[in-house]
Amino acid sequence: MSSLSPWSNLSICKIGVGPSSSHTLGPLIAGNRFCKRIESNLDLIERVRITLYGSLSLTGKGHLTHRAILWGLENLQAKTLTKELQAATIARADKEHRLNLCGRKLVEFDPERDIIFSQEFLPLHENALTIQAFGSSGADTRESSTDSSKIIESITYYSVGGGFVKSQQELEDERNGGGEIDELGEGMFAIDSATTALYLCDEHGWNLAKLSLEYEKQFAPQSTIRDYCLEIWQTMQEVYAQGTHPTESYLPGNLHLKRRANGLYERLQITSDPLGIIDFISLYAIAIAEENASGARVVTAPTNGACAVIPAVMLYLKNHTIGFNDDKAVDFLLTAMLVGALIKKNASISGAEAGCQAEIGSASSMAAAAFATALGADAKKSCNAAEMAMEHHLGLTCDPVMGLVQIPCIERNAFGAIKAISAARMAMTRKSTPKVSLDEVIATMYQTGKDMNAKYRETSLGGLATLSSVC
């Protein structure tokens, strides 16, 4: 699928690059968007400057924000970004002090001078960056370059989680109840809440996968939807395979963290221990999360920090149950994407905005609903599975050590996958009527995130991020 409709939920799962969807993939995409914005004036531009705000500034270096924005400004695409292309851009900037702007024009660029790490938080979102382009009259110092007469283009972007990027105007329109995708065409239907989803499923006799498919068919043929899902599933399996056979033994960064997946893969064997399956689920999650932490290609689902939860559950179904095939994989992903879209629309999938409950919690909730659906659960049981998985992640902080997506992020993916499976099994076997709805727990998660002290929301100012024993 070359481009997704702005109404589609499929972009909740997309091929991206690690280690962070909001701090790596988002800035890269912001750079891509800026390239499109300036393409008609490219001949006039001689310099660019980036200012990072809030969480992007505080944890940006650990998340490669200062690198990703350069890849984006060179118009490199996340889906095809290789380590060689990454390295070439960084070497050009660091050693030659040049940037191949939009992949078409070499301009002067000194990362030490032209990437500014501001401690300020902008009001609309915790993850913000401003990109400015200057003409040939642009001055050589930060102070004089603020002269607006020398600025050819200046725009502020917000990385709102999951690799989704909005301009300031777009985010203001959305907050004010406007925006370009609020209303579908005549005869089309929207799904703005779990309550709506359950009503539609009850009316038509659908499960969540069928509802999600019928919704997506408003924007693309069924064959295209299926192909997109299978590409996502294939990529997840490739990332797992790479994670169990890495070319390097340690993850990048000052933690010097040794990879564990390869050794776990070699040691694991089928066992009569009924809890031995937990080791396999942990393996699937750790292998994929380590790939993300290395900055490799992964599937953002719904974020990079939580990218291993959904594939770990899918690999469990593939390798340890009977009957999981491509059709089931498509149903699984369609369900997960629908639930993820409801969370994104009504709460947040950004760790900087709502803590890790918005990342691992969201991924676990998505996986739980999808697991139940793939095993035959109706919409009510699947929504209950999603609710339980989210409920037991409420209050989870986002405080990665040294700002790296390693501790506690890698292990949290394993726990998120295990919780998803447990929640789905509980929902499928329960006889009582749930007291808390999925909509209610989503709203609670968002409010909990907003109430959470900012030092526990991806700022590296509190919690595990400040442990002296590892920092």
N, C-alpha and C positions, 0 to 999 in steps of 0.2 A: 504494500500500500504506500504509494509515493508520498501522499499527504493526507492527514486525517482531517475530517470535518471538525470545526471548533466545538461542535455539540457532542462529538463522539467521546465515549469513555475509554477507548482503547489506549489512549496515550498515558493512562495510569501505569501501564507496563510498557516500557520502551527500551531499546538498546541504547546504553549510555556508557560513560567512562567513570571509573572510580577516582578518588575514594568517596566523594560526597555528591549527592544530587543537587543540593541547594548551594554548596560551596565550590563545587568543581563543575558539574554539568550545567548548572544555572548560569554562572558567569561565562562559560564557553558559549552558550546559546545567546546570552546578552551581546557578546562580541559579534556573533553571526548576525543578529538583528541590527546592530549598529552598522555593519558593513552594507547591508541593504539600504539603510537610511542615507548613507553618505555616497553611494555609488555614483550619483550624478555630479557630485562635487569633488570627486577623488583627486582630480588634477590640481585642485587648489590647496589640498591638505599637505602639510609638511611635518606636523607633529601631532601626537595624541597624548592624553593624560587620563589616568584612571584614579578615582578616589573611592576607597572601600570604607563602608560604614558599618557600625554595629558588630554583629556576629561575624560578618565577612571579614572585618578587620581583625577582630580579637582572635579568631581561630583560623584565619585565612591561610597562613603559611603551612600549618599542619594539614590542611585540606587541599593544598595546591591551588587556591583561588588566584594567587598572583601569577601562576603559570597558565591556568585555564583561560583566563581572560585574554591572554596573548594568543593562545590557540584559536580562540573565537575570532579575534581581530584579524588573524591571518586567514580567516574563513575556512578553517579546518572543521570538518563535521564529526560529531561524536561517534557516529556509527562506523566510520571508516578511519578513525584516528589510530595511528600505530605509534609504537614507542619511538620509531625512527623519526616520524614527523614531529612528535613531541620534542625530542631532543634537538632537532634542527632549529625549531623555533626558539627554544631556550638558549641555545648557543649563539644564535644570531643576536638575540637581545642582550645577553650577558657579556659576550666577548666583542661583538662588532657594534653594539649600541644601535642596532637597526631593527625595524619591524617590517615585514612584508605585508603591508596593510591591505586587507581584503584579498590577499594572494595576488595582488596586481601591481603594487607600488611600494618600493622601499622608502621608508621614512626614518628620520632620526628618532631613536628611542633609548633612553637610559632607565632601566628598571628602578634604580636607586632614587632617581629624581622624579620619574614620571608615574610611579605607582605610590599613592599616598595612603597610608593606613590611619584613618581617622578614628578617634575614640567616640565620636558622636553617633547617636542613634537617630535615624530619621523617623518621623512619626508614623508612617504608614505600615512599616514592617521592619523586623529586626535585621533582615538581610538586604542591604541596599548598596548600589554602586553608581557612580556618575562617570560617564565617558565624555571627554571633550576632544574636539578636533580643532587644530589651529592652522591658520594659513601661514604663508611665508613670512609675514610680519610678526608672527608669534615670538614672544621674547624668550630668553633662555633661562629665566628664573621663575620660581613658583609665584613670587609676589607679583611681578609685572604681567605674568600670563593670565592673571585674573581679569585683565582688561577685556571687557566683553566685545569691544570692537574688533578684536583679533580672533575671536572664536567663530568658526564656521558652523560647528554643530555641537550641541551639548544636550545630553539627555540622562535622566536618572532611571535606572531599572531596579526592580525588586525581584529577588529570587525567592519565590514564595513556598518552595518545597517541591520535591519530586522532579526537579528539572524544569518546572514551570516558571516562566519569566513574564512579568508584566511591566509596562512602562508606568510612570507616575500617573499619567492621565488615565490609563486603563484601570489602574487600581483605584483611583479616586472615583471613576465612573461606577465600578463594581461596588464600592462601599456606599455610594449614594443611591444604589438600586438601579443603576443604568447598565450600560455595557452592551457589547455587540452581540452577545449570544443568549440573551435572556428569554427571547421568545422564538419558538419554532414556527415553521410554516403552517399554513392551514391544513388540518387533517392529521397533523403529526402529534405525537404524545411525548411528554417529558416525564422524568422520574426524579422528583426533587426530594424525596424522603423515603425511608423504609416503609412508612405507612402507606404511601402511594404505591410502592412496589408490591406490598402484600395485597392491596386492593386489586391491582391489575392481575396479579397471579390468581387470586381467588375468582375474579370475574371470568378469566379465560382458561382456568385449569392448568396454568403454567408453573414450572419451578423457576428459580432465579436465573438459571442458565438460559432457558427459553425466553424469559422476559428480556434478558440482556441482549440476546440475539435479535429478537424482534425490534428492539430499540435501535440497535446498530444497523439493521437493514434499512432504516430510514435514510442512511447516509452512504451506504456502500453495499455492493452485492454480497450474498452469503459466501460465495467462493473467496472473495477478497478478504472477508472477515476471518474465515477459516485459515487462509494462508498466513495472515498476520499473526494469528494465535500460534500456529505451528512454527513459524519463524522464531517467535519468542521462546517457545518450549525447546526448540532445537538449540538456541543460543544458551539457554539455562543449562542444558546438558553438556554443552561444550565448555562452559565456564567451570562446571564441576570437574570434568575430565582434566582440564588444565590445572585446577586447584589441587588435584591429587598427584600431579606430576609436574611440579613447578620447576623452573630453571634456576631459581635462587632459593637459598635456605632461610633467608631472613627477610622480613618486611622492611620497606624503606622507613627512614625516620630515626630520631634519636633514641627511641625505646629499644632499638635493636632486638625486636621481638622475633623469636624463632617460629617458623611455620610449623604447625602441628598436623595438618591434614595428611601429608604424605606418610608420616609414621603411623598415624591412626589407620589409614587405608591398608597399609602392609600388615598390621597386627590383627585387624578385625577378621573374624570368622563366624560363620553361622553357629550359634550356640543354643543349648537347651535352656539356658537362663531366660525366663520369660521377659525379663527386663533388658535383655541384651539388645533388643531392637532400638533402645534409646541411644546406644552407641552409634548405630548406623545413622539415625536421624541427626545426631550431633556431627558425625562425619560430613554428611551432605551439606549441612549449614556452615560448618567451619571452613570447608574447602572453598565454598563460593564466597564467603565473607572475607577470607584471606586474599582471594583474587581481587576483590574490590579494594581492600586495604592497600594492595600493591599498585593501584592505579590502572588496573587492566580493564578491558571491556567486560561489562556485566549488563544484566537486565535491571533497570530501575523499577522496583516493584513493592510499594509505590515510591520508595526512596532508595538511595544507594546504601545508606547506613542499615537499612532493613532488607537488603536485596536478596538475602539467602533464605528467608522464612518460607516464602511461597515455593521456590524450587525444591527446598528440602522436603516439604510435605508431598510435593508431586513425585519426587524420587522415591519416597517411602511407598506411595501408592503403586508406582511402576515396578519396584523391585521386591515388594513384600506383600502384595495383594494380588488377587486374580482378576483379570478382566480390564485392567487399566490400559487403554489404547489411545490413539490419536483423537477419537471422538470424545472420550472422557477428558482428555487434556484440554480440548477446546472448551468443553462445558466448564471445566474447572476455572480456566482463565477468564471466560466471560463472566462467571459469577464473581470472581475476585475483583475484576475491573469495575463491575457495577457497585459492589460494596465500597471499594476504594474511592470511587467517584462521589458516593454519598458522604463519605467522611471528609473528603476534600471540599465539597460544596458547603457542608454544614458545620465544619470545624476546621481542622488543619492537618497537614501531613508534614509540617515543618518542625524539626527539633528545636530550632531557634525561637519559634513562636510558642510552642506548646510542650516542649520536652520530648523525651524519647517515647513517651506514651503515644505521641502522634506519629512516630515512625515504626518502632517494633510493635507497639499496640495496634496500629492500623494494619500492618502486614499480617499479624496474627489473626486479627478479626477477619480480614479478607480470606486468609487461608482456611480458617475454620468454616466459614460459610461455603467455600468452594469444595472443601473436603466432604462436607455433609451432602452437598448437591451431587457431587460425583458418585457418591454411594447410594443415591436414590432418595434423599430426604426432600420433603416438600419445602415450600418457601418459608413457612412458619418456623420449622425446625432449623433451617439454614440461617435465618435471621437470629434465632435464639443462640445458635452456635457463635455467630459473629458478636453478639452482645456479650456472651460470657467471656470470650477471649479478650475483648476490649476491657471489660469490667475488671479483669485481674491484671491489667497493666496500668490502671489509673494511678497517677502520681509519679510515674517513672521519669526520673530526671535524665537530662542529656549533659553529661559532664565527662567527655572523653579525655583521658590522660594525654597531656601535651597537645591537645587539639587533634590527635590522630584518630582515625576511625578503626581503632584496634582494641584498646581496653577501655570499657567493657564491651564494646560493640560486637566483636566477633562472637563471643560466647552468648551474648543476648539474642543473636539470631537463632542459635540452637534452642534456647529456652522458649523463644517465641514460637518456633515450629512445634515443639513438644506441647506447649499450651494450646496451640490451635487444634492439634489432634485430640487432646483431652477434652476440650470444649465441644468439639463436634460429636464425639462419642457420648458425652453427657447429654447433649441436646437430642440426639437421635434415640436415646433410650428412656428419656424422661416421660412420665405420664401426666405430670402436673402442668398447669398453665404458668408460664413465666410472669413474674411480677414487674420486671423492668424491660422496657422495649429497647430495640436497637437505636431508635432515634434519641431516646432519653440518655443512653450511655454515651452516644456521640456528643450530645450537647454538654454532658457532664465532663467529658474529657477536655473539651475546648475551654470550658470555664475553669477547670482545674489547672490547665496550662497557663491561662491568663493570670490566675492567682499565684502561680509558682514564682518564687523569687528568681529574678533575672540571672543570678549567678549559677543557677542550675539549668539554664536553657542555652546550652551551646555557646557559652562565653569563656569557658576555661577559667572562671573566676571563683569557683567553689566545687565542693564535692570531691570526687576521685581525681578531678583535673588538677587539684592543688596538693596531692599527696607528696610530701617531701621525699619519701622513700623511693619513688620512681621518677620524680621530676628533678 
